[in-house]
Amino acid sequence: MKLSIRWGIAWLLFFAGVINYLDRTALSIVAPLIEKDLSLTSTEMGIVFSSFFFGYALFCAIGGYAADRFGPTNTMKYTMGLWSIFCGLTSMASGFLSLLGLRVLFGMSEGPLGSTFNKTVNNWFPQKETSSAVGFANAGTPLGGALAGPIVGLLAVQFGWRISFIIIMLFGFVWLLFWRKRVCDAPENHSRITAEELAMLKADQQNREAQSEAAGKKTTGYYLRQPTVWATAVAFFTYNYLLVFFLSWFPLYLTKVHGLNLHDMSIANAIPWICGAIGMPLGGYICDRIFVKTGNALNARKIVLSICLLIAAGCISSVVLIQSMVPAVILMSITVFFLYGTGAIYWSIIQDTVQKRSVGSVSGVMHLIGNTAGVIGPTITGIIIDKTGSFYTTFFIAGGIALTGTLIVLVFIRPLTSHAHTRVTAGQ
């Protein structure tokens, strides 16, 4: 059976996510080597981790605007090219300040990724497949995190941490060759799309446009005043706090608390990422199945989001009760599985709620707010570790933040009263 054009594009987004987290996670994997080589403290390392998210959060909103204004295809092309270059340039860091500056630039170039993913899915997928498509595309990110341990760890051991950044830079350039040849912004402009697939996508688009007309034309500013949009953004902040905590500090937790060497840590750190790679598409698929059965998109998203965040909150808080390495990795794996189970849902809520013309911009603002967690979290964690000499308080804080996100989802995410398209016929 021939792969549809839209799912072919989803596969390219999936591999973009793999490369994205392979590049992004590389610093965490080799952090013990960099700390020693550049003589960095835990606080300085935390600031370096945060510096990526300073640049990243800043360009989330800019990237969302670019995806709406110039199209997601071109936006994605430039963001992949630039972040690959800055990933490679990380090998030239000579101290705290140079590493800090390179991570800011690296983060800026990755900032448009999430909103560009969302805009691409909005252009190419019907509403009944939205969560599945977003979940599948983003499942590449935890898989990239899982691969980062063995790949970057092996490269660092064999050739040194600097060479590892140069080698993984090349993956992005290879991906660009496929993206430029196989993707465009609008289905009707794709030379290889079948008449059947194009007719299905046009029918879904006409249905969405009819819903938008029934609700009346809304500006981006209108959506940015809605409690549901802000609640989704704050919930996304709690998601990112846990994710960044795991991404930035869990490898160092394994080496400092449980005494693992770089090789063993790379393998242990990969296990939660693999669980996340399963949880992301599964959460999106379950969400779409609930939508198909109930006809209520927003409630389907809310059910999956609140349950998964609550379980993640309980599991990450429980890590502090564990004294040995294996149960700690198991609990963190369960945390990451359920955390990633929510990963597609935030974007799906925006697509359910926001009219097509503003999807990229509103997604970008949500992405900006969510990723301020990356600016705040790693630095706070580093300071706490330096002051207390322990990781345990940081796990409790992460669990409390996830619990807060669950409550916000339950209380504040509601249908926009002027919108008909939060409840539609799932079979359309």
Residue pairs with C-beta under 8 A, 6 or more apart in sequence:
3 11
4 194
4 197
5 124
5 187
5 190
5 192
5 193
5 194
5 197
6 124
6 125
6 133
6 187
6 197
6 201
8 182
9 120
9 124
9 182
9 183
10 121
10 124
10 125
10 133
10 136
10 137
12 175
12 178
12 179
12 182
12 183
13 117
13 120
13 121
13 137
13 138
13 140
14 136
14 137
14 139
14 140
15 140
15 175
16 76
16 80
16 113
16 117
16 137
16 140
16 175
16 179
17 117
17 137
17 138
17 139
17 140
17 141
17 143
17 144
18 140
18 141
18 143
18 144
18 147
19 80
19 84
19 140
19 144
19 171
19 172
19 175
20 83
20 110
20 113
20 140
20 141
20 144
21 140
21 141
21 142
21 143
21 144
21 145
21 148
21 273
22 144
22 145
22 147
22 148
22 151
22 152
22 168
22 171
23 83
23 84
23 87
23 106
23 110
23 144
23 168
23 169
23 171
23 172
24 52
24 110
24 144
24 145
24 247
25 144
25 145
25 148
25 149
25 152
25 247
26 87
26 90
26 148
26 152
26 164
26 165
26 168
27 34
27 48
27 49
27 52
27 90
27 103
28 49
28 148
28 247
28 248
28 249
28 250
28 251
28 252
29 148
29 149
29 152
29 153
29 156
29 251
29 262
29 265
29 266
29 269
30 152
30 153
30 156
30 161
30 164
30 262
31 45
31 251
31 252
32 251
32 252
32 255
32 262
32 265
33 156
33 161
33 262
34 40
34 45
34 93
34 99
34 161
35 45
37 161
38 93
38 94
38 95
38 96
38 99
40 48
40 96
41 382
41 386
42 252
42 382
42 385
42 386
43 379
43 382
43 383
43 386
44 96
44 382
45 252
45 382
46 248
46 378
46 379
46 380
46 381
46 382
46 383
46 385
47 100
47 378
47 379
47 382
48 96
48 99
48 100
48 103
49 103
49 244
49 248
49 249
49 374
49 378
49 379
49 382
50 374
50 375
50 376
50 377
50 378
50 379
51 100
51 103
51 104
51 107
52 103
52 104
52 106
52 107
52 374
53 107
53 244
53 371
53 372
53 373
53 374
53 375
53 378
54 104
54 107
54 375
55 103
55 104
55 105
55 106
55 107
55 108
55 109
55 111
56 107
56 108
56 110
56 111
56 371
56 374
57 107
57 111
57 367
57 368
57 369
57 371
57 372
57 374
57 375
58 107
58 108
58 111
58 368
59 107
59 108
59 109
59 110
59 111
59 112
60 111
60 112
60 114
60 115
60 364
60 365
60 367
60 368
60 370
60 371
61 361
61 364
61 365
61 367
61 368
62 111
62 112
62 364
63 75
63 79
63 111
63 112
63 113
63 114
63 115
63 116
63 364
63 367
64 112
64 115
64 116
64 119
64 360
64 361
64 362
64 363
64 364
64 365
64 367
65 360
65 361
65 364
66 75
66 112
66 116
66 360
67 75
67 112
67 115
67 116
67 119
67 360
67 363
67 364
68 119
68 357
68 358
68 359
68 360
68 361
71 185
72 116
72 117
72 119
72 120
72 123
72 185
72 360
73 120
73 179
73 183
73 184
73 185
75 112
75 116
75 119
76 112
76 113
76 116
76 120
76 179
76 183
77 176
77 179
77 180
79 109
79 110
79 111
79 112
79 113
79 116
80 172
80 175
80 176
80 179
81 172
81 173
81 176
82 109
83 106
83 109
83 110
83 172
84 169
84 170
84 171
84 172
84 173
85 109
85 169
86 102
86 105
86 106
86 109
87 106
87 165
87 168
87 169
87 172
88 165
88 166
88 169
89 102
89 105
90 99
90 102
90 103
90 106
90 165
91 161
91 162
91 163
91 164
91 165
91 166
92 98
92 102
92 162
93 99
93 102
111 367
111 371
112 364
114 347
114 363
114 364
114 367
115 360
115 361
115 363
115 364
115 367
116 360
117 134
117 137
117 138
117 347
118 134
118 347
118 350
118 351
118 359
118 360
118 363
119 359
119 360
119 363
120 183
121 130
121 133
121 134
121 137
121 347
121 351
122 130
122 351
122 356
122 359
123 185
123 186
123 187
124 133
124 187
124 201
125 133
125 201
126 200
126 201
126 204
126 428
127 204
127 207
127 208
127 297
127 351
127 352
127 421
127 424
127 428
128 288
128 291
128 292
128 426
128 427
128 428
129 288
130 288
130 348
130 351
130 352
131 283
131 284
131 285
131 287
131 288
131 291
131 300
131 301
131 344
131 345
131 348
132 281
132 284
132 285
132 287
132 288
132 344
133 284
134 284
134 344
134 347
134 348
135 280
135 281
135 282
135 283
135 284
135 285
135 287
135 343
135 344
136 280
136 281
136 284
138 280
138 343
138 344
138 347
139 277
139 278
139 280
139 281
139 340
140 277
141 276
141 280
141 343
142 273
142 274
142 275
142 276
142 277
142 279
142 280
142 336
142 340
143 273
143 274
143 277
144 273
145 247
145 270
145 273
145 276
146 270
146 271
146 273
146 274
146 276
146 277
147 270
147 273
148 270
148 273
149 251
149 265
149 266
149 267
149 268
149 269
149 270
149 273
150 266
150 267
150 270
151 168
152 164
152 168
152 266
153 262
153 263
153 265
153 266
154 266
155 163
155 164
155 167
155 168
156 164
156 262
157 262
157 263
159 167
184 190
187 193
187 197
187 198
187 201
187 202
188 198
188 202
203 428
204 428
205 356
207 424
207 428
208 356
208 421
209 356
211 419
211 420
211 421
211 424
212 218
212 355
212 356
212 421
214 420
215 355
215 416
215 418
215 419
215 420
215 421
216 418
217 355
218 355
218 358
218 418
219 358
220 358
220 361
220 362
223 229
223 353
223 354
223 358
223 362
224 230
224 362
224 365
226 353
226 416
227 412
227 414
228 349
228 353
228 412
228 413
228 414
228 415
228 416
229 350
229 353
229 354
229 362
229 366
230 412
231 408
231 409
231 411
231 412
231 413
232 346
232 349
232 350
232 366
232 413
233 365
233 366
233 369
233 370
234 369
234 405
234 408
235 305
235 309
235 346
235 405
235 408
235 409
235 413
236 346
236 366
236 367
236 369
236 370
237 369
237 370
237 372
237 373
237 405
238 309
238 373
238 401
238 402
238 404
238 405
238 408
239 309
239 339
239 342
239 343
239 346
239 370
239 402
239 405
240 370
240 371
240 373
240 374
240 377
241 373
241 376
241 377
241 398
241 401
241 402
242 312
242 316
242 335
242 339
242 398
242 401
242 402
243 339
244 373
244 374
244 377
244 378
245 316
245 377
245 378
245 381
245 394
245 398
246 272
246 332
246 335
246 336
248 377
248 378
248 381
249 378
249 381
249 385
249 391
249 394
250 269
250 272
250 332
251 265
251 266
251 269
253 391
254 260
254 265
254 268
254 269
254 325
254 329
255 261
255 262
255 265
256 391
257 391
258 324
258 325
258 328
260 268
260 325
268 325
268 329
271 329
271 333
272 329
272 332
272 333
272 335
272 336
272 337
273 336
274 333
275 333
275 334
275 336
275 337
275 340
276 336
276 337
276 339
276 340
276 343
277 340
278 337
279 308
279 336
279 337
279 338
279 339
279 340
279 341
279 343
280 340
280 341
280 343
280 344
281 344
282 341
283 304
283 308
283 340
283 341
283 342
283 343
283 344
283 345
284 343
284 344
284 345
284 348
286 304
286 341
287 300
287 301
287 303
287 304
287 344
287 345
287 348
288 300
290 299
290 300
290 303
290 304
291 297
291 300
291 301
291 426
292 426
292 427
293 426
294 300
294 426
295 423
295 424
295 425
295 426
296 422
296 423
297 348
297 352
297 422
297 423
297 424
298 349
298 352
298 353
298 413
298 414
298 415
298 422
298 423
301 345
301 348
301 349
301 352
301 413
302 409
302 410
302 413
304 341
304 342
304 345
305 342
305 345
305 346
305 409
305 413
306 406
306 409
306 410
308 338
308 339
308 341
308 342
309 338
309 339
309 342
309 402
309 403
309 405
309 406
309 409
310 402
310 403
310 406
311 334
311 338
312 335
312 336
312 338
312 339
312 342
312 402
313 399
313 400
313 402
313 403
313 405
313 406
314 399
315 331
315 332
315 334
315 335
315 338
316 331
316 332
316 335
316 395
316 398
316 399
316 402
317 395
317 396
317 398
317 399
317 400
318 331
318 399
319 328
319 331
319 332
319 335
319 395
320 392
320 395
320 396
322 328
322 331
339 402
346 366
346 370
347 363
349 413
350 359
350 362
350 363
350 366
351 359
352 421
352 422
353 416
353 419
353 422
354 362
354 363
380 394
380 397
381 394
384 393
384 394
384 397
385 391
385 394
415 422
415 423
416 422
